[in-house]
Amino acid sequence: MSTYDVYVANIAAATTQQHLQDFFTFCGKIASVDFDESARTATIHFEKPSAARTALMLNGGTLDGATLSVTSPTEHHDQESHESHHERPIDQTDKPRAGIAAEYLAKGYILSDQILQRAIELDRQRGISQRFLGYIHSLDSSLGQKALGPDKTISGLVVEKVNQAQAQAKSIDEQRGISSKAGDYYSRALASPFGQKVLSFYTTTSKQVLDIHEEARRIASQHPSDASAPSVDPAVHSTDKPLDADEAKQDD
């Protein structure tokens, strides 16, 4: 099987192969990791070129206190999937780069604003994956129909009806287990009071660095038990300012 590789240098003495696996898995599925512990370098072998391209975006990111160098002698290109989103689950490589960057921040990794700007620029260059757009719009529509009736969407509601709609959505969700069946963050986020912001963030390429930080707070607030992990740095902002639970709630 062909793989798409990136070379990682300046790896901290405390970093293990598992740390590297955890860090780069946000980019997409990893085939294998070759880790030279004495040289503190590694080669990450990805299954898709778009995953390798996302990894290169992370050059200068922080892992275990060290600023990583992430390079490749090969220019990796995105490959658009033409499959329907019903045919298989949404892949990590289908997600917008800004969304992936927000996941990193929500998990506690440190990414500079320069890296976040790279994510925004990649989304502008690539656009948003048609599979991902189809998935989000389908989810938005299905939640709206379940909560509000035929031909309704959560995002299409006028402002004064949002709270009522969320209450209806929550009630029906509790009865039918919509969120658990969908099994992802997006179903819960779209049916929440900030659903329109979430929809805009994931379906448009017009973003700012602050938008990524805001989305990271939303993700962190829905996964408080996962806000940090032993292998990551305990900060969410590139300014090294930790994101606490109260701040995350206030942002919503």
Steps between C-alpha positions, in 0.01 A plus 500: 500500500628843408544746782543875518776601734610796709826537690492624859805641680576680826295251699512549878681248718171431681310421180422135430385331183150492646514878553587544133223264399250694711618836367493417129187285501294820483632540144364170377562126515860403568642188338809489722753710692876453475651659810877541544523557874873575500477763226162624628353489150210310346332428171120493505350285225143605416249308291380810313689794345254750650594375848868560427417848372316576824799375699730743315268779613613417856864596445588708809236338720585412859514149643626431852660844511698464176433689178470238230647521153264327255622474141477285189704479179175417321219741422179338619167585337143467616283240333129575491278200571194461278331253732168581659525578870255214560744244363749522784559713810655844456875463495733729692652610170157621382487764773599864444856571618370775729277242666794265549704786648214569742507134607871532578442808713203345678714199590762725657771516234672830432476636145622846409276750326724453197400133485134591539536745213649219290191291575275785386703545183488128417122509531488798267718321247322167519150615584297279731473130413174428318458186710532703817263771374247235405530337840456823695206622292334159520545493876367855533194406296433170678521661844267778388244261358501285811461799729289740293334323210548436126734728303634666817864547596654597830717766337210649301306612805440864575669625817188528717418133445844361578443428869168333429656295224787388721257390771304298245816352355630407843171336599480295182869417523450364852208287382658365182871525571576704189837625627615159613399349168685771310791431729691822454556852620323663207151368575516639853655826390252571219206441734642738762451876551819566302400272214500773238855601593612140477337455161667815369839398637497161328338596171676826405862581429476856636653465845728679744744358752260598778229288338721193543557582867126544547425164342770339716319630809172353378661161440672507839175594676328192357787271593612623843648163595724514191619859546851381574709185474837393642665527158402858426581846624242639744399800291248573230610842379814568302565770761554219753194613698314193630132460417304411808150356522340827610648684204375235262148527640503879485600488136188303414 
